[in-house]
Amino acid sequence: MKNIKIIFSFILLLVLSLSIYGCKDDSGEKFSNAYITIDINPSIEIITNDEGLVEQVNPLNYDAEILLSESDFTGKTVEEVVETIMNLALEAGYIIEEDENAIIITAETDDEKSRDKLDTVINDTIGKFKEKHKLRMELYKENQRATPELKALAEELNISVGKLKIINKAMEVDTELTLEEASKMSVKDLNNIIKESRKELKEFGNNFKYQYLYAKAKIK
């Protein structure tokens, strides 16, 4: 009888453990090695890691630098980051409740199915935000706003307009990279070029800032 009670207790404990694990908050889809840009007026770049969580969120213009100055998105899901950025843009006045608002999105991964799912997650996140705040807002994809020349070039290289945008970003920071070479690279490899460049730029900026503060202190 005692053995039966022990076995029953063990089974009950196992069931409870599985239930707790099953209820573990694993909200948010993960998209490995994704490249995303959000253009409102602040232009923002989001890059995920191999695990599908956000590794870098980079400002691409001055407005974005101000918007992101006090935020750290490392380790969050794309959905969480997009939602936070939208809220920050609303609070800062880049999205105006009474006006017509427009957002341009680029979303790329190496896998086509994953890319479609990523599009859906971003669309749904922005859609919920729009509905919650009762906003007038148009969401555009990069290929909808691309020039005919850009579309023709993407078609000639047999890549998407979104990937062509990533290639342009990678070529900006790696002057030796050619269009033909980059078009054969994966989104992951292109992301790595961009990520390393952003890290170097950030380190340079920090060093310059520290030198400035040191010089200021010396003068004082």
Number of C-alpha atoms within 10 A of each C-alpha: 6 7 8 9 10 11 12 12 12 12 12 12 12 12 12 12 12 12 11 11 11 10 9 9 8 9 9 13 15 22 25 19 26 26 27 23 24 21 17 19 16 19 20 22 16 22 27 27 20 13 12 18 24 26 20 19 21 19 20 15 12 11 18 20 15 12 19 18 10 7 11 12 19 15 15 16 19 26 21 15 20 21 16 14 19 19 16 16 20 14 12 13 10 17 22 15 15 9 10 11 15 14 17 18 23 21 21 27 22 17 14 10 10 16 17 13 14 22 18 12 17 18 16 13 18 20 15 13 16 16 11 9 11 11 17 15 18 13 15 15 16 21 18 12 13 14 12 10 9 16 19 13 15 19 13 9 14 12 14 17 24 22 24 21 20 23 24 16 15 23 18 13 14 13 8 9 15 13 14 10 10 19 19 11 13 15 20 20 13 21 22 16 17 20 19 12 16 17 13 11 12 13 12 12 12 12 12 12 12 12 12 12 12 12 11 10 9 8 7 6
